[in-house]
Amino acid sequence: MNKLIVIGPKSGNKGGTTVSFNYLLEELDRAGVSYFCIDTNRESGIRKVYSSFLHLFLFLKLIRSNCIISLHASNTRAAVYALILSIFAQITDSLLIIRVFGGNHVNYISDTNKLIRQLVIKCYRKHTLLLQTKGLIKSLTEEYGINNAVWFPTSRPQTSTKNITSFNRNGTLMLSYIGGISESKGIYNLLMVARNIHQYHLNIKISLYGELYDKKFLNLINEYNIQDILIYKGVLEPVDVCPVMLHSDMLLFPSTYPGEGYPGVIIEAINANLPILATDHQYISELIRQNIDGILYDKNNPEKLWDNLLTIYHNREKLLFFHKNLATKKEKFYSEYWNGSYFLKIINKEHTDIGKVVSNNSAKDKH
């Protein structure tokens, strides 16, 4: 029986890559797929070196002829592990599928040592490469002649969708930010907006959810006396994201994070039909149709965040327009399809014997 070995960040923090990988495992479970999971939870320093050796040891225990190896990783781990796994895939006549998280992998490859870059490109050309944005696929094709990349976007489970009657047309405008709370994610822009709201006595509340990378941000909220406007509410469990969105009028996403690909929170907002106000950064414009699903503004001009928010505040009908368009948007990102039937189609395409992998859920052995 052919083995499916899935390698990725199963445990650790609640970041987007961990959440995305776990949703893939959930769909494999739902489909009754037998697989072995090697958990590459994030480590640093000497522990990262140790964990890498442990991953290799587990892999060597599992690998045998005609396996399907599915690697899910970001930048360094994606490149280094792909090179190692490619050798064993050739030796054992196994298939290797490489999924790269994030949106800056082309830059990462360009900045690596020339020899390493050549080896990685050669490796990627030999195996199936899954990338989460269309722009990344285009760049890798044009710059490095990698023609075998497959679009595999971030996805989230299908949940309840926001009802048009739940928008606060005349009352408090309820805004949410969900993600890491750091400078690159736009916290200073949110502080600026909250100070303006306070100054002009507008009826707007902004709820902050996510990991707090520096307590100074809470100190600034208190120092500016805006704690009743910009309210930090802690870290959300994945299952709690949708309920928060259903009680929000709009999602704010002022990120300038260099590794942004398809942010999971924007995917969830699209699936929930929640309008979005975000920076026109990296590949976000592939997800949001300008002035149709929401508003994109120049990341180099943070004042535009305030200008657009003020427009929304005084013209709530825009939110209803965005909501209606999202409700009829053809391109949705449901995990049940992308991590479920579509991922199995990818394996089917690569391996005609997938039936043997899928057939026996009782044989599942997870590490």
Disulfide bonds with the S-S distance in Angstrom:
none
